[in-house]
Amino acid sequence: MTMPERIENIQQLEDMLSEPTPGAVEAMKQLDGDIMILGVGGKIGPSLARMTIRAIAASGKKRKLIGVERAFQGNAKQELDDLGVETIEADLLDQDQLDALPQAKNIVFMAGMKFGSTGNEPLTWAINTFLPGVVGRHFSNSRIISFGSGNIYGLVPISQGGSDESQTPNPFGEYAGSCFGRERMFEHFSIVNGTPVTLFRLNYAVEMRYGVLVDIAQQVHNGETINLAMGNVNVIWQGDVNALVLQSFGVAASPAFILNVAGPELLSLRKVATMYGQLMGKEVTFEGEEANDVLYSNAQTCHRLFGYPRVGVQQMVHWIADWVSRGGESLGKPSHFEVRDGKF
């Protein structure tokens, strides 16, 4: 992928996020059967669908991509239809609607609840834990990638070098607990039914319209004081996440294969904010001190299997600084990366 000096508009952004890597194309060559994305209408789903369609075309193979969403927003359904995605509106918590879905050989489970989980805990557990059990049982003959979160590891000392897949999860708060429950449900049905599963533990996807780096850029641009309590983060370009999803079908196993997905660096919040200040010509103010523990995923296994991300942090920071300064579109969905008490 050629790195432009700036990302001019949404169309260019969508093209970049959906440009398949050679690994993604090869994954589509090796994969058998159709693909179904459950929860295709979220932040990541549409660009993942676009990359999947492009990777399928580049692979020379014929297969369907089915996108399922409870309620498509705006023009999302029409845009996916125009790409060649077979879209279905269905409430997965309704057993009759779930039963009516076709049996696809490959499933990407992206349905989940984070924002607004505090105060709505029963629904959070229903979507994040109960539903994965129902889906794991219903698609027992499929290959499943389950989106998850590195939040389940809990805060770890920076000196530890990040949580790798061998670490016992230590979820804190109802959101993280429900995410851990999601994994346990898919693990259970993977073992019972021999279903190949990849548990895709992501921290944190970023593009121009949302993500940790966008949150920080907006705070700097708006002259807000930066809270340093969660002093460090790790991130990864969403286009790289999309490619890794497709490649992760190849490592799905029974018992489930666990894969941390993150960038290789632990980023200093102070340094990133200072860089934004310099790029935007803004004064940056801070409050608090960096804690010695942090949510930090060690993704060395992912990098060993699939290589390093195509887009580095400095490139993302420069693109985002320009985008935010020009008033570029935002999804208005903050990552809440700074939350340390588990309440989302």
TAKA-V260813 format. One line per field, one symbol per residue. ss: DSSP state (@ for helix, = for strand, . for the rest). psi: psi as a letter, one per 20 degrees, with the letter a starting at -180 (. if undefined). A space follows every 50 residues. Layout:
ss=???
psi=???
This chain:
ss=.........@@@@@@@@....@@@@@@@@@....====......@@@@@@ @@@@@@@@@.....=====......@@@@@@@@..====.....@@@@@. .....====...........@@@@@@@@@@@@@@@@@@....=======@ @@@..==@@@..=..........@@@@@@@@@@@@@@@@@@@@...==== ==..==.....@@@@@@@@@@....==....==..==@@@@@@@@@@@@@ @.=...=====.....==@@@@@@@@@@@@.....==.....==..=..@ @@@@@@......@@@@@@@@@@@@@...................
psi=pporhrogrhggghgghjoqrhhgghhhhhqqrrppoolijbghgghggg hgghhgghijqpqqppppqgoqqcjgghghghijpoqpppohiohghghi qqnqhppooiprpfpjhpilhghghgghggghggghghlhjrpppopaqi hihrpqphihjqpriippqmqorhghghhhhgghghgghgggikppqpon oppqqpahirrghgggghgghjkqpppjgniqrqrqphhhgghhghhihi jprorqppoporriqoppgghghggggghikqppqqqaqpqiqqoopokh gghhgirqqhprghggggghggghhjkqqqiknqhkhipijjo.
